[in-house]
Amino acid sequence: MSLRNDLKYTKDHEWIATDGEVSTVGVTPYAADALGDVVYLALPSVGTTITAGETCGEIESTKSVSDLYAPADGEVVEINEAVVADPGLVNAEPFDAGWLFRIRITNAPDLLDATAYAAYTVGG
């Protein structure tokens, strides 16, 4: 599994990239692979306040429906309309075109770096 060292990761298999006041959220390649072909996304609406560790959406694949968890506290400021229209982007490009939404973080928990996340997915 290829991970990016500039991102932080959750034990729920989301990644977060912070750029100034806004952070981009997506699911990891590990999660995308485990899910199988993603066919539908239910993402939080712009303006929604989300809380770290709580459900904020759903990802439906050909195998199952899985909850999407918030990686931090904050307000959703943008959703990726392209990935809503073509959910397969989550599988094809989880770190690039397959990002899910952007938030303005108010509080972030301690998240895993790439090395710790890799160790977690091997052992967890």
C-alpha positions in Angstrom: 0.0 0.0 0.0 1.4 3.4 -1.0 0.9 6.2 1.6 1.7 9.8 1.5 4.0 11.1 4.2 2.4 14.6 4.1 -1.0 13.4 5.3 -2.4 12.3 8.6 -4.5 9.2 9.0 -7.3 7.9 11.3 -7.9 4.4 12.6 -11.2 4.6 10.7 -9.1 4.7 7.5 -9.6 8.4 6.5 -6.8 10.7 5.5 -6.6 14.4 6.1 -4.5 17.0 4.4 -4.2 20.5 6.0 -3.5 23.5 3.9 -3.9 26.7 5.9 -7.4 27.0 7.4 -9.0 24.3 5.3 -8.4 20.6 5.3 -9.2 18.0 2.7 -10.6 14.6 3.7 -10.7 11.3 1.9 -10.5 7.5 2.5 -7.2 5.6 2.3 -6.3 3.1 -0.4 -6.5 0.4 2.3 -10.2 1.3 2.8 -10.9 1.7 -0.9 -9.5 -1.7 -1.5 -11.4 -3.3 1.4 -14.6 -1.7 0.2 -14.4 -2.9 -3.4 -15.9 -0.9 -6.2 -17.5 2.2 -4.7 -20.8 3.0 -6.3 -22.5 5.6 -4.1 -21.4 8.3 -1.6 -23.5 10.1 1.0 -21.4 13.1 2.1 -22.1 15.7 4.7 -23.7 18.9 3.3 -21.8 22.2 3.1 -22.3 24.1 6.4 -22.7 20.9 8.5 -20.7 20.8 11.7 -19.0 17.4 12.2 -17.4 15.9 15.3 -14.2 13.7 15.3 -15.0 10.0 15.4 -18.7 10.4 14.6 -20.4 9.3 11.5 -20.7 12.0 8.9 -21.7 10.0 5.8 -21.8 6.7 4.0 -19.8 4.9 1.4 -21.6 2.2 -0.6 -19.7 -0.4 -2.6 -20.6 -3.5 -4.5 -19.7 -5.4 -1.2 -21.3 -3.3 1.6 -22.3 0.0 3.0 -19.8 1.6 5.4 -20.0 4.6 7.6 -17.7 7.6 6.9 -16.2 9.1 10.1 -15.1 12.6 10.7 -11.4 12.9 11.3 -11.7 16.2 13.2 -14.2 18.7 14.6 -15.1 21.4 12.1 -17.5 22.8 9.5 -17.8 21.3 6.0 -17.0 24.0 3.5 -16.9 22.0 0.3 -17.8 18.6 -1.1 -16.2 17.0 -4.1 -19.0 17.0 -6.7 -16.9 15.1 -9.1 -16.6 12.1 -6.8 -20.3 12.2 -6.0 -21.0 12.0 -9.8 -18.3 9.3 -10.2 -17.8 7.4 -6.9 -15.3 5.1 -8.7 -12.7 7.9 -8.2 -12.4 6.8 -4.6 -10.9 3.5 -5.9 -9.0 4.9 -8.8 -7.4 8.0 -7.1 -8.1 8.0 -3.4 -5.4 10.7 -2.7 -6.2 12.9 -5.7 -9.5 13.2 -7.6 -11.1 10.8 -5.1 -11.1 13.3 -2.1 -14.5 13.6 -0.4 -14.9 16.9 1.3 -13.1 19.9 2.9 -13.5 21.2 6.4 -12.5 24.2 8.4 -11.1 22.5 11.5 -12.0 23.7 15.0 -10.3 20.9 16.9 -8.2 18.0 15.7 -7.4 14.9 17.6 -3.9 13.3 17.5 -3.8 11.4 14.2 -1.5 8.8 12.8 1.4 9.6 10.5 2.0 7.3 7.5 4.4 5.0 9.4 2.0 4.5 12.3 -1.0 4.0 9.9 0.9 1.4 7.9 1.8 -0.5 11.1 -1.9 -0.2 12.2 -3.2 -1.7 9.0 -0.8 -4.6 9.1 -1.6 -5.4 12.7 -5.1 -4.0 13.0 
